[in-house]
Amino acid sequence: MRPLEDIRVVAVEQYGAGPFGSLHLADLGAEIIKVEDPRFGGDVGRYIPPFQEGEDSLFFETFNRNKKSISLNLSVPEGRGVFEDLVARSDAVFSNLRGDVPAKLRIRYDDLCGINPRIVCVSVSGFGMTGPLSAEPGYDYILQGLAGWMSLTGEPDGPPTKTGISLVDYSGGFVAAIALLAGVHAARRDGKGMDCDISLYDVAVSLLTYPATWHLSRGWSPARTTRSAHPSLVPFQLFQGSDGHWFIVGCAKEKFFDRVAETVGRPELADHPDYATFADRAEHREALIGILDGLFAEKPAEYWIARLKEVGVPTGPVQDVSSALVHPHTIARKLMVETPNEVLGPVRTVASPVRVGDPDDISYARAPHRNEHADEILGSLLGYPDDTIRSLRASGAFG
């Protein structure tokens, strides 16, 4: 058995953050029943371009493999009844909606504990269920601006910049998955479930980590640095070889700078009073980086990467996405997953980095078509007879 095969989750999820979090649970064996609102064509992720056809898109495939789908209208009593029957047989309700919506949909613990006292209700929202912004929609881009990330990203003389991928959304998904597992563990131990209120804003602020500590404790003001340099470790940044290619040199320990100095043919730099320690190099950053820039510009990036690796200095090239996906280490770590899709053809996605046990034990199914698993869920799981299903269909429970 896979680690989470004994966990069932009812997922009222859409787009990125929520589906990303439940994706890793699904890969670990959890049964993720994706509830899609038929009034809006299901998860909006089905319609994100490019590479979208009908209700299938590569965006949706990215976040929804190994899940099941049922169309369910929670706004009508009959649809609500089916949802509550699912709650009675599940461990968690997982949603990523605006912070005030779980209360409106009645999917918080207080709303559902009469049906299942052990149910764990996980809400992922932009700003959480409390606070002055709780009713506002929260998108990754906006949150990166609000939480200070964009003020730290990019060149000092350039505009504030977001990260190249939606790291707030995806970090929030991971946090929500951890919260769900912790909640289910506690519910099984104590016999009582709970709410888990996950705010993407909280996640983004928490990821400020040590710059926040430095500011809160000593009044230090974080700022953007040239070529993505570390704020205090020097050298730890981008350099450019004679061929114009960029590479990273990271001196996270004193011994690494000694080796850099030796490698570039200037061993005396390691003993120079201006560069002898972390603090010295930070104080004289501009002069030292100017020296290293000139030296690294004499040879191609590959030459320096090879030489620095030989002496154990952390270094590596700046690759594009294409190169990263075909890197030998990517292949060796089995980070590619392929699933068939009748509309889109073979779909290749990246695997979950969550490794528990033998990764070869994981099997992968494509993302579900909307309402694909209705018969299985209504018949096998809930045990509804055919006439009940027909009556529910006529009532508009499934759209």
Phi, psi and chi 1 to 4 in degrees:
 res  aa     phi    psi   chi1   chi2   chi3   chi4
   1 MET       -  144.6  -70.2 -177.5   66.2      -
   2 ARG   -76.0  159.8  -74.4 -177.1  -72.9  171.0
   3 PRO   -57.1  -34.1  -25.7   33.5      -      -
   4 LEU  -112.5   23.7  -58.6 -177.2      -      -
   5 GLU   -65.4  -16.8  -79.9 -169.7   20.9      -
   6 ASP   -96.3   16.8   60.0  -22.8      -      -
   7 ILE  -117.9  131.3  -69.2  179.8      -      -
   8 ARG  -118.7  132.3  177.7  179.1  -66.3  128.1
   9 VAL  -125.9  129.2  178.7      -      -      -
  10 VAL   -92.9  114.8 -178.3      -      -      -
  11 ALA  -108.7  108.6      -      -      -      -
  12 VAL   -96.5   77.6 -172.9      -      -      -
  13 GLU  -128.3  162.4   60.7  178.3   21.2      -
  14 GLN  -159.6  162.1   59.9 -180.0  -16.8      -
  15 TYR    63.7 -117.1 -137.2   89.1      -      -
  16 GLY  -116.3  -58.4      -      -      -      -
  17 ALA   -58.8  -51.5      -      -      -      -
  18 GLY   -65.8  -53.6      -      -      -      -
  19 PRO   -57.8  -32.8  -30.6   38.3      -      -
  20 PHE   -65.0  -41.3 -178.9   80.1      -      -
  21 GLY   -65.0  -45.6      -      -      -      -
  22 SER   -74.2  -20.3   60.3      -      -      -
  23 LEU   -56.4  -44.6  169.7   72.6      -      -
  24 HIS   -70.3  -32.6  -55.5  -74.5      -      -
  25 LEU   -66.5  -40.9  -57.3  176.4      -      -
  26 ALA   -63.5  -42.9      -      -      -      -
  27 ASP   -62.5  -27.4  -79.3   -3.9      -      -
  28 LEU   -87.5    3.3  -69.9  169.7      -      -
  29 GLY   109.4   -7.5      -      -      -      -
  30 ALA   -64.2  145.1      -      -      -      -
  31 GLU   -86.2  109.6 -177.1 -178.9   14.5      -
  32 ILE  -102.8  110.5  -53.3  -63.4      -      -
  33 ILE   -97.7  108.0  -62.0  176.5      -      -
  34 LYS   -86.8  112.9 -170.5  176.3  179.7   72.2
  35 VAL   -89.6  118.2  173.0      -      -      -
  36 GLU  -114.9  132.7  -59.0 -166.0   61.6      -
  37 ASP   -76.7  113.4 -167.3  -28.7      -      -
  38 PRO   -67.9  -19.3   25.2  -34.1      -      -
  39 ARG   -67.0  -22.8  -63.6  172.5  -61.9  171.0
  40 PHE  -119.9   16.9  -54.2  106.9      -      -
  41 GLY    75.9   19.2      -      -      -      -
  42 GLY    82.1 -156.5      -      -      -      -
  43 ASP   -59.4  126.8 -171.8  -26.9      -      -
  44 VAL   -60.4  -23.0   66.7      -      -      -
  45 GLY   -60.4  -19.7      -      -      -      -
  46 ARG   -65.6  -19.7  -66.9 -175.8  175.5  -82.1
  47 TYR  -115.0   15.1  -50.9  100.7      -      -
  48 ILE   -81.7  122.6  -60.2  -62.9      -      -
  49 PRO   -83.4  168.0   29.7  -32.9      -      -
  50 PRO   -81.7 -173.4   33.2  -36.2      -      -
  51 PHE    59.3   52.7  -44.9  116.2      -      -
  52 GLN  -131.0  135.7  174.5  -95.7  -27.1      -
  53 GLU  -143.2  116.5 -172.3  173.8  -22.5      -
  54 GLY    61.9 -124.3      -      -      -      -
  55 GLU   -99.9   18.3  -66.5 -169.8   -5.5      -
  56 ASP  -117.3  135.8  -69.1  -87.2      -      -
  57 SER  -148.6  152.6   75.3      -      -      -
  58 LEU   -66.5  -29.0  -70.1 -174.8      -      -
  59 PHE   -60.0  -49.3 -177.7   95.8      -      -
  60 PHE   -63.3  -41.9 -175.7   79.2      -      -
  61 GLU   -58.6  -35.2  -73.2  -77.1  -18.2      -
  62 THR   -59.1  -35.7  -59.4      -      -      -
  63 PHE  -109.9    1.3  -59.4  105.9      -      -
  64 ASN  -134.0   16.0  -68.6  -75.2      -      -
  65 ARG   -64.9  157.9   64.6  172.8  176.8 -104.4
  66 ASN    63.7   20.2  -75.6  -22.2      -      -
  67 LYS  -113.7  167.2  -60.6  179.8 -175.8 -179.8
  68 LYS  -114.2  153.5  -61.2  176.0  179.6  178.4
  69 SER  -129.7  138.1  170.7      -      -      -
  70 ILE  -138.3  135.1 -176.8  170.5      -      -
  71 SER   -82.8  127.6  -70.8      -      -      -
  72 LEU  -148.8  124.4 -155.2   56.9      -      -
  73 ASN   -94.1  103.7 -174.5   -8.4      -      -
  74 LEU   -76.0   -7.9  -58.5 -174.4      -      -
  75 SER   -84.8  -10.4   68.6      -      -      -
  76 VAL  -107.3  147.6  -60.1      -      -      -
  77 PRO   -56.2  -38.2  -24.7   33.8      -      -
  78 GLU   -67.0  -40.7  -65.2   80.5    1.9      -
  79 GLY   -66.1  -39.6      -      -      -      -
  80 ARG   -61.2  -38.8  175.3   73.7 -175.0 -169.5
  81 GLY   -62.4  -41.9      -      -      -      -
  82 VAL   -63.2  -43.4  175.8      -      -      -
  83 PHE   -58.0  -43.9  173.1   76.2      -      -
  84 GLU   -67.9  -33.5  -69.1 -176.9   -5.0      -
  85 ASP   -64.5  -36.1  -75.5  -13.5      -      -
  86 LEU   -66.7  -41.8  -76.6  171.9      -      -
  87 VAL   -58.8  -40.0  169.4      -      -      -
  88 ALA   -62.7  -23.7      -      -      -      -
  89 ARG  -110.8   14.8  -65.9  162.9  173.6   80.3
  90 SER  -123.7  167.9  -60.5      -      -      -
  91 ASP   -96.3  -28.3  -62.9  -76.6      -      -
  92 ALA  -151.5  151.3      -      -      -      -
  93 VAL  -112.3  123.8  171.9      -      -      -
  94 PHE  -119.8  125.6 -177.6   85.9      -      -
  95 SER  -139.2  153.2   67.2      -      -      -
  96 ASN  -133.5   87.9   68.4  -56.8      -      -
  97 LEU  -128.5  170.7  -53.5  165.8      -      -
  98 ARG   -57.2  149.7 -158.3  176.5   60.5 -142.4
  99 GLY   -56.5  -29.2      -      -      -      -
 100 ASP   -90.5   -7.1   59.5  -26.7      -      -
 101 VAL   -74.9  -39.8  174.1      -      -      -
 102 PRO   -53.4  -36.6  -30.4   38.5      -      -
 103 ALA   -67.1  -41.5      -      -      -      -
 104 LYS   -65.8  -36.7  -65.8  176.5 -179.1  178.2
 105 LEU   -83.4   -7.7  -73.0 -178.8      -      -
 106 ARG    58.0   54.9  -65.3 -179.9  -69.1  123.8
 107 ILE  -123.1   24.4   58.1  173.4      -      -
 108 ARG   -89.7  171.8  -62.8  171.1  -55.7  173.0
 109 TYR   -59.6  -44.7 -178.9   71.9      -      -
 110 ASP   -61.3  -26.7  -74.6  -12.4      -      -
 111 ASP   -78.5  -26.1  -56.6  -48.7      -      -
 112 LEU  -116.6  -10.1  -58.2  175.5      -      -
 113 CYS   -66.5  -24.7   62.4      -      -      -
 114 GLY   -68.4  -23.8      -      -      -      -
 115 ILE   -85.3  -41.9  -58.6  164.9      -      -
 116 ASN  -149.0  101.0 -179.6   -6.1      -      -
 117 PRO   -60.9  -20.0  -18.6   30.0      -      -
 118 ARG   -96.5    5.0  -64.3 -169.7 -179.9 -165.9
 119 ILE   -68.1  138.4 -162.5   69.6      -      -
 120 VAL  -108.4  122.3  175.1      -      -      -
 121 CYS  -107.8  106.2  -60.6      -      -      -
 122 VAL  -102.9  120.3 -179.3      -      -      -
 123 SER  -114.4  124.8  166.4      -      -      -
 124 VAL  -108.9  117.2 -173.5      -      -      -
 125 SER  -137.2  170.1   62.7      -      -      -
 126 GLY   -61.7  -43.6      -      -      -      -
 127 PHE  -128.8    6.6  -62.1   98.0      -      -
 128 GLY    85.2  177.6      -      -      -      -
 129 MET   -87.5   -8.1  -65.0 -175.9 -174.3      -
 130 THR  -127.9  167.9   60.5      -      -      -
 131 GLY    96.4  164.3      -      -      -      -
 132 PRO   -66.5  -18.8   22.1  -33.0      -      -
 133 LEU  -104.3    8.6  -60.0  178.8      -      -
 134 SER   -60.3  -28.5   60.4      -      -      -
 135 ALA   -90.2    1.8      -      -      -      -
 136 GLU   -91.0  146.1  -68.8 -164.6   10.4      -
 137 PRO   -70.6  143.9   25.9  -33.0      -      -
 138 GLY  -123.0  115.1      -      -      -      -
 139 TYR  -112.7  149.8  -70.0   91.0      -      -
 140 ASP   -48.9  -49.4 -177.8  -80.0      -      -
 141 TYR   -57.5  -47.3 -153.7  145.5      -      -
 142 ILE   -64.2  -40.9  -64.9  167.3      -      -
 143 LEU   -67.4  -35.6  -69.6  159.8      -      -
 144 GLN   -63.0  -35.1  -71.6 -161.8   31.1      -
 145 GLY   -70.3  -47.3      -      -      -      -
 146 LEU   -64.1  -38.5  -84.3  173.1      -      -
 147 ALA   -84.1    2.0      -      -      -      -
 148 GLY    91.3   -3.8      -      -      -      -
 149 TRP   -61.0  -44.6  -73.7   25.9      -      -
 150 MET   -68.6  -23.8  -69.0  174.7   64.3      -
 151 SER   -71.6  -15.4   72.7      -      -      -
 152 LEU  -103.7   -5.9  -59.1  178.7      -      -
 153 THR  -114.1  134.6  -50.7      -      -      -
 154 GLY   106.9  176.6      -      -      -      -
 155 GLU   -76.6  149.3  -69.8  -62.8  -52.2      -
 156 PRO   -55.8  -34.2  -25.9   34.3      -      -
 157 ASP   -96.5    8.9   56.9   -8.3      -      -
 158 GLY  -106.2 -179.3      -      -      -      -
 159 PRO   -75.3  159.6   30.0  -36.4      -      -
 160 PRO   -55.7  144.9  -21.4   32.3      -      -
 161 THR  -134.3  138.2  -55.2      -      -      -
 162 LYS   -86.4  162.9   72.2  177.3  -72.6  -67.7
 163 THR   -67.2  155.9   60.4      -      -      -
 164 GLY   -67.2  -22.2      -      -      -      -
 165 ILE  -125.6  168.4   54.6  176.2      -      -
 166 SER   -83.0   73.1  -58.5      -      -      -
 167 LEU   -68.2  -29.0  -78.1 -177.5      -      -
 168 VAL   -66.3  -47.2  176.4      -      -      -
 169 ASP   -57.7  -48.8  -81.8   -8.9      -      -
 170 TYR   -72.5  -37.4  -54.3  149.6      -      -
 171 SER   -63.2  -39.9  -61.4      -      -      -
 172 GLY   -62.2  -37.7      -      -      -      -
 173 GLY   -62.1  -43.9      -      -      -      -
 174 PHE   -62.0  -44.7  -83.6  131.8      -      -
 175 VAL   -60.8  -42.3  171.1      -      -      -
 176 ALA   -63.5  -39.4      -      -      -      -
 177 ALA   -64.1  -40.7      -      -      -      -
 178 ILE   -63.0  -44.3  -65.6  170.7      -      -
 179 ALA   -61.6  -42.4      -      -      -      -
 180 LEU   -61.0  -45.8 -173.7  148.2      -      -
 181 LEU   -65.1  -40.2  -66.9  175.3      -      -
 182 ALA   -64.3  -41.3      -      -      -      -
 183 GLY   -64.7  -43.8      -      -      -      -
 184 VAL   -64.7  -39.7  169.8      -      -      -
 185 HIS   -58.9  -48.6  171.9   79.6      -      -
 186 ALA   -66.2  -38.2      -      -      -      -
 187 ALA   -64.9  -38.6      -      -      -      -
 188 ARG   -70.6  -31.6  -69.5 -179.1  174.1 -179.7
 189 ARG   -75.5  -42.6 -179.4 -168.4   63.1 -157.2
 190 ASP  -102.4  -13.3  -56.6  -27.1      -      -
 191 GLY    79.8   11.2      -      -      -      -
 192 LYS  -140.1  132.3 -177.7 -179.9  179.1 -179.0
 193 GLY   -85.6 -160.2      -      -      -      -
 194 MET  -173.3  172.0   68.8 -150.2   70.6      -
 195 ASP   -93.0  144.0  -77.9  -49.0      -      -
 196 CYS  -123.0  106.4  -60.4      -      -      -
 197 ASP   -98.0   95.9  179.5   13.0      -      -
 198 ILE  -100.1  120.1  -51.7  -58.0      -      -
 199 SER  -107.7  126.9  157.7      -      -      -
 200 LEU   -63.0  -31.3  -64.1  178.8      -      -
 201 TYR   -62.2  -45.5 -178.6   80.8      -      -
 202 ASP   -58.5  -44.2  -63.9   -2.3      -      -
 203 VAL   -60.6  -46.9  171.1      -      -      -
 204 ALA   -62.8  -43.6      -      -      -      -
 205 VAL   -66.4  -40.1  171.4      -      -      -
 206 SER   -63.1  -29.3   74.3      -      -      -
 207 LEU   -79.1    0.0  -70.8  172.6      -      -
 208 LEU   -69.3  -20.7  -68.3  174.4      -      -
 209 THR    39.0 -121.2   60.0      -      -      -
 210 TYR   -67.2  -31.7   64.7   86.6      -      -
 211 PRO   -59.6  -36.0  -27.1   37.3      -      -
 212 ALA   -66.5  -41.8      -      -      -      -
 213 THR   -61.3  -44.5  -58.9      -      -      -
 214 TRP   -61.6  -40.5  -67.8  -11.4      -      -
 215 HIS   -69.9  -47.3  175.8   73.7      -      -
 216 LEU   -67.2  -34.0  -66.8  168.9      -      -
 217 SER   -92.4  -28.7  -57.6      -      -      -
 218 ARG  -131.6    3.0  -66.2  -66.7 -175.4  -89.1
 219 GLY    75.0   15.1      -      -      -      -
 220 TRP   -67.9  138.4 -179.5   78.0      -      -
 221 SER  -106.4  109.8  -65.2      -      -      -
 222 PRO   -63.7  149.0  -16.4   29.2      -      -
 223 ALA  -151.6  162.2      -      -      -      -
 224 ARG   -66.7  147.9  -81.0  172.9  -85.9  162.0
 225 THR  -121.2  153.7   57.6      -      -      -
 226 THR   -66.5  130.8  -59.8      -      -      -
 227 ARG    54.1   40.6  -76.4 -175.5  -93.9  146.9
 228 SER    58.9   32.9  -59.2      -      -      -
 229 ALA   -68.3  147.2      -      -      -      -
 230 HIS   -63.0  143.3 -169.2  -80.1      -      -
 231 PRO   -66.6  -21.7   20.9  -32.1      -      -
 232 SER  -134.8  -20.5   62.0      -      -      -
 233 LEU   -93.2  124.0  -58.5 -179.9      -      -
 234 VAL  -131.2  128.3 -178.6      -      -      -
 235 PRO   -84.8  136.1   31.7  -34.6      -      -
 236 PHE  -152.3   83.6 -156.7  128.9      -      -
 237 GLN  -169.8 -172.5   64.8  176.8   72.5      -
 238 LEU   -81.2  141.7  -72.7  167.9      -      -
 239 PHE  -132.7  162.7  -69.0   96.9      -      -
 240 GLN  -123.0  130.7 -164.1  170.2   28.6      -
 241 GLY   -81.0  177.4      -      -      -      -
 242 SER   -65.5  -19.9   61.5      -      -      -
 243 ASP   -88.6    2.7   53.5   -3.2      -      -
 244 GLY    86.3   -5.3      -      -      -      -
 245 HIS   -81.0  143.8  -67.9  165.1      -      -
 246 TRP   -93.3  148.2  -65.9   96.3      -      -
 247 PHE  -147.1  163.9   63.0  103.9      -      -
 248 ILE  -112.4  136.2  -56.5  148.7      -      -
 249 VAL  -120.3  125.6  177.6      -      -      -
 250 GLY  -123.7  101.6      -      -      -      -
 251 CYS   -94.3   80.5  -69.1      -      -      -
 252 ALA   -85.2   -5.1      -      -      -      -
 253 LYS  -135.7  153.5  -62.7 -179.9 -179.8  179.8
 254 GLU   -58.8  -38.2  -65.4  -76.4   16.1      -
 255 LYS   -63.0  -26.9   64.7 -178.6 -179.3 -179.2
 256 PHE   -68.2  -35.9  -66.9  146.1      -      -
 257 PHE   -67.5  -37.4  179.7   66.2      -      -
 258 ASP   -57.6  -40.7  -64.5  -12.9      -      -
 259 ARG   -72.7  -35.3  -63.4  173.0 -173.4  177.0
 260 VAL   -61.5  -47.2  167.8      -      -      -
 261 ALA   -59.0  -41.1      -      -      -      -
 262 GLU   -66.1  -42.9 -174.1   73.1   33.9      -
 263 THR   -64.9  -38.5  -59.8      -      -      -
 264 VAL   -85.1    5.0  -62.4      -      -      -
 265 GLY    80.2   19.3      -      -      -      -
 266 ARG  -128.9   62.5  -65.5  -71.6  -60.5  -82.5
 267 PRO   -60.5  -23.8   22.0  -33.9      -      -
 268 GLU   -67.0  -18.7   72.6  -81.1    5.0      -
 269 LEU   -61.9  -33.3  -68.9  174.8      -      -
 270 ALA   -64.8  -27.3      -      -      -      -
 271 ASP  -101.9   -2.0  -61.4  -41.2      -      -
 272 HIS   -66.0  134.3 -166.4  -72.3      -      -
 273 PRO   -59.2  -24.0   17.6  -30.6      -      -
 274 ASP   -79.1  -15.6  -73.5   -9.0      -      -
 275 TYR  -129.7   13.7  -46.4  131.1      -      -
 276 ALA   -72.9  -29.6      -      -      -      -
 277 THR  -131.2  170.4   67.3      -      -      -
 278 PHE   -52.3  -49.6  -78.9  133.8      -      -
 279 ALA   -63.6  -40.6      -      -      -      -
 280 ASP   -63.0  -44.1  -65.3  -30.5      -      -
 281 ARG   -69.1  -34.8  -66.6 -166.5  -64.5  -83.5
 282 ALA   -65.3  -39.5      -      -      -      -
 283 GLU   -67.2  -35.6 -176.9  178.8   -7.7      -
 284 HIS  -111.2   35.2  -59.9   94.3      -      -
 285 ARG   -53.5  -50.1  175.9 -164.7  -63.4  -93.9
 286 GLU   -60.5  -43.9 -172.4  173.4  -18.4      -
 287 ALA   -66.7  -43.7      -      -      -      -
 288 LEU   -66.2  -44.6  176.7   57.0      -      -
 289 ILE   -63.5  -35.7  -62.4  -55.6      -      -
 290 GLY   -61.2  -42.0      -      -      -      -
 291 ILE   -63.2  -48.5  -65.9  170.3      -      -
 292 LEU   -65.8  -37.3  -67.1  176.1      -      -
 293 ASP   -56.6  -45.3  -82.4  -16.8      -      -
 294 GLY   -64.8  -39.2      -      -      -      -
 295 LEU   -71.1  -44.9  -65.8  167.6      -      -
 296 PHE   -67.0  -25.6  -75.4  135.0      -      -
 297 ALA   -72.5   -4.9      -      -      -      -
 298 GLU   -84.3  -18.8  -64.8  175.0   -2.2      -
 299 LYS  -135.2  159.2  -57.7  -80.5 -172.9 -179.3
 300 PRO   -65.2  156.9  -18.9   31.1      -      -
 301 ALA   -58.0  -42.3      -      -      -      -
 302 GLU   -60.0  -35.9  -77.1 -169.4    7.4      -
 303 TYR   -61.3  -49.1  170.3   85.8      -      -
 304 TRP   -66.6  -39.6  -67.9  117.8      -      -
 305 ILE   -60.2  -44.5  -68.5  168.8      -      -
 306 ALA   -63.6  -45.6      -      -      -      -
 307 ARG   -64.7  -42.9  -69.1  -69.9  -52.8  -80.5
 308 LEU   -68.3  -37.4  -68.3  167.9      -      -
 309 LYS   -64.0  -36.2  -79.2 -177.9  176.0  -70.8
 310 GLU   -58.4  -33.4  -73.7  175.4    2.6      -
 311 VAL  -102.5    9.4  -64.8      -      -      -
 312 GLY    83.0   19.2      -      -      -      -
 313 VAL   -85.6  129.7  174.3      -      -      -
 314 PRO   -59.3  122.8  -24.4   34.9      -      -
 315 THR  -158.8  161.6 -175.4      -      -      -
 316 GLY  -178.6  160.0      -      -      -      -
 317 PRO   -79.7  162.5   32.1  -36.3      -      -
 318 VAL   -93.9  105.1  175.4      -      -      -
 319 GLN   -95.7  155.9  -61.7 -169.8  135.5      -
 320 ASP   -84.3  172.8   58.5   17.9      -      -
 321 VAL   -60.6  -40.8  171.4      -      -      -
 322 SER   -58.4  -44.9  176.4      -      -      -
 323 SER   -67.3  -39.0  -61.7      -      -      -
 324 ALA   -62.8  -37.6      -      -      -      -
 325 LEU   -75.8  -16.8  -68.7  175.5      -      -
 326 VAL  -111.4    8.8  -63.3      -      -      -
 327 HIS   -61.4  142.1 -168.5  -79.2      -      -
 328 PRO   -54.5  -33.5  -27.1   34.6      -      -
 329 HIS   -71.4  -34.9 -160.8   72.3      -      -
 330 THR   -60.3  -43.4  -58.3      -      -      -
 331 ILE   -67.0  -44.1  -54.8  -56.3      -      -
 332 ALA   -63.3  -33.7      -      -      -      -
 333 ARG   -84.5    2.3  -66.1  -69.0  -64.4  171.5
 334 LYS    55.9   51.7  -60.0 -179.9  179.6  178.2
 335 LEU   -91.4    7.7  -72.3  171.7      -      -
 336 MET  -108.1  135.0  -63.9  -66.3  108.9      -
 337 VAL  -123.9  133.3  173.0      -      -      -
 338 GLU  -121.3  130.3 -176.4  170.8  -47.4      -
 339 THR  -132.3  150.0   54.3      -      -      -
 340 PRO   -82.7  150.9   30.5  -33.9      -      -
 341 ASN  -141.6  126.8 -177.4  -70.8      -      -
 342 GLU   -63.5  -27.0  -61.4   89.2  -27.3      -
 343 VAL   -95.1  -46.6  176.0      -      -      -
 344 LEU   -93.4  -10.2  -59.0  173.2      -      -
 345 GLY    83.0 -165.4      -      -      -      -
 346 PRO   -59.8  131.9  -20.9   32.6      -      -
 347 VAL  -115.6  123.8  173.9      -      -      -
 348 ARG  -107.6  124.4  -58.8 -174.7   72.0 -158.2
 349 THR  -127.2  172.1   56.8      -      -      -
 350 VAL   -90.2  146.0  -69.2      -      -      -
 351 ALA   -76.6  162.6      -      -      -      -
 352 SER   -69.1  139.5  170.9      -      -      -
 353 PRO   -80.0   -5.4   32.2  -36.3      -      -
 354 VAL   -77.6  108.2 -177.6      -      -      -
 355 ARG  -108.2  117.7  -59.9  -65.4  177.7   97.2
 356 VAL  -130.7  110.3 -179.2      -      -      -
 357 GLY    77.6 -152.5      -      -      -      -
 358 ASP   -81.2  116.5 -174.3   -8.8      -      -
 359 PRO   -63.1  -20.2   21.9  -32.2      -      -
 360 ASP   -71.3  -13.5  -69.8  -25.7      -      -
 361 ASP   -78.7  -10.4  -70.6  -19.2      -      -
 362 ILE   -83.2  132.6  -58.2  175.9      -      -
 363 SER  -111.5  155.0   59.2      -      -      -
 364 TYR  -127.3  133.5  -62.4   97.7      -      -
 365 ALA  -118.1  147.6      -      -      -      -
 366 ARG   -60.7  165.2   60.1  159.4  171.8   76.6
 367 ALA   -61.5  146.6      -      -      -      -
 368 PRO   -76.3  148.7   30.5  -36.6      -      -
 369 HIS   -70.9  154.9  -59.7  -49.5      -      -
 370 ARG   -63.1  129.1 -176.6  160.5   64.8   93.9
 371 ASN    68.7   16.8 -154.2   38.6      -      -
 372 GLU   -60.8  -32.2  179.0  176.8   -7.6      -
 373 HIS  -105.9   19.4  -61.5   90.1      -      -
 374 ALA   -57.4  -48.2      -      -      -      -
 375 ASP   -61.3  -43.5  -70.1  -15.4      -      -
 376 GLU   -63.1  -45.1  173.9 -171.4  -17.4      -
 377 ILE   -70.4  -45.0  -67.3  166.7      -      -
 378 LEU   -73.0  -38.1  -61.6  171.6      -      -
 379 GLY   -87.1  -65.0      -      -      -      -
 380 SER   -69.2  -43.2  -59.5      -      -      -
 381 LEU   -80.6  -53.0  174.1   58.1      -      -
 382 LEU   -89.1  -16.3  -62.1 -178.7      -      -
 383 GLY    72.7   26.1      -      -      -      -
 384 TYR   -72.9  133.8  -69.0  167.1      -      -
 385 PRO   -72.8  164.0   22.7  -30.4      -      -
 386 ASP   -58.9  -38.4  -70.0  -15.9      -      -
 387 ASP   -69.1  -31.5   57.2  -15.9      -      -
 388 THR   -67.4  -42.1  -61.9      -      -      -
 389 ILE   -63.2  -41.8  -64.1  173.3      -      -
 390 ARG   -62.4  -41.7  -77.1 -166.6  -64.9  -91.5
 391 SER   -65.2  -41.3  175.9      -      -      -
 392 LEU   -64.4  -40.0  -73.6  168.0      -      -
 393 ARG   -64.3  -41.1 -175.1  171.5  -71.6  115.5
 394 ALA   -67.3  -27.7      -      -      -      -
 395 SER   -77.8  -12.8   72.9      -      -      -
 396 GLY    90.9   12.5      -      -      -      -
 397 ALA   -60.2  -30.7      -      -      -      -
 398 PHE  -107.2   10.3  -47.9  127.6      -      -
 399 GLY    96.9      -      -      -      -      -
